[in-house]
Amino acid sequence: MSLYVVGDIQGCYRELMLLLDKVGFSYRYDTLWCVGDVVARGPDSLEALEFFENSPQHAVRTVLGNHDLNLLGILLGVREANPKDKLDGILQSRRRLDWIDWLRQQPLLHTEAQHNLAICHAGLYPWWSLDQAKSAAVELEHTLQAEDFAIFIEQMFGNKPDNWSSSLTGFDRYRFIVNAFTRMRFCHTSGELNFSEKAHPEQQADKHLRPWFEFYQQPTRVAFGHWAALMGETNNPDAVGLDTGCVWGNHMTLWDVEKNVCYQQSAVNR
């Protein structure tokens, strides 16, 4: 029995299937988690979404990424689709309501106590303990699964507040939680999230900005995606970066947690 974690799919369904074939993935014995962003930018978002929806839940799961939440907003009519995201196959489907219901049931955070591992899209906000992160994730997941979830989706997109306070309430509180789990890359030394910088840390000149994982001091490993410019380089054994830019012509990465081995599949020429 193996536990695998795969980086951002972003519609690169064929590369995912090649990776699973490469490791001989068993739906009966193995488990696959994705760090989110199942859809967008790649050519096969519909096929990727159907794979995660239709696979046995005990074997194949994903946490939510920012592109998955963006799709939820588009399906609800509160966001405009970007043609570059190549979502037409999903948006033309008659299963719009099914996709909405499925997306809002997915978690922001998954933990594997046996492996001392947390799985999320962008990372764990360094000024939270793991218990605080779990509590924040559950709080937001309950909001997404509530009957009036659409009211929150209308208010979800935005950059403020950019710093955490336990006194945050309402949509401000929920928006920060979403952004911390799905959009975080750089943080200020004072704890604020920065959403404008996306480059490799070596190309970032602002001394007050550092990657979130340089502040991270929890004893739990974190598997995350979202930051293709890193190409998996974190220099922190407790921060396992798995977005290696398959959708940009690089490769997709699959991590065997128990063996601590990464398998890669180059982007398929199209």
Order of alpha helices (4+ residues) and beta strands (2+ residues): beta-alpha-beta-alpha-beta-alpha-alpha-alpha-beta-beta-alpha-alpha-alpha-beta-beta-beta-alpha-beta-beta-beta-beta
